[in-house]
């Protein structure tokens, strides 16, 4: 199973606990909706649609990375939500909400590279 059956009675030995059930479902729903609105075959040919799609994906990616049940890397999740001390529980169980990205119109040219950061 990819998501826990429920958040309060999850079993880390049988279920993947990277996200709460709600957050896992909302990530999938938002990602699927973005792809439905901006299909790859259309976005590849349309600069305006690319400029709309990628900021949405960046907001979703930020939210997904923020509300994960891990300690910095996706190698493994905590046993139970928040781990033994539960110190990150508020961040983990908080519901994912999309917000408008801050876009800066600037005279400076920017470059994006798809390479390994090392």
Buried (B, 14 or more C-beta within 10 A) or exposed (E): EEBBEEBEEBEBEEBBBBBBBBBBEBBEEBBEEBEEEBEEEEBEEEEEBBEBBBBBBEBBEBBBEEBBBBEEEEEEBBBBBBBEEEEBBEEBBBEBEEEEEEEEEEEEEEEEEEEEEE
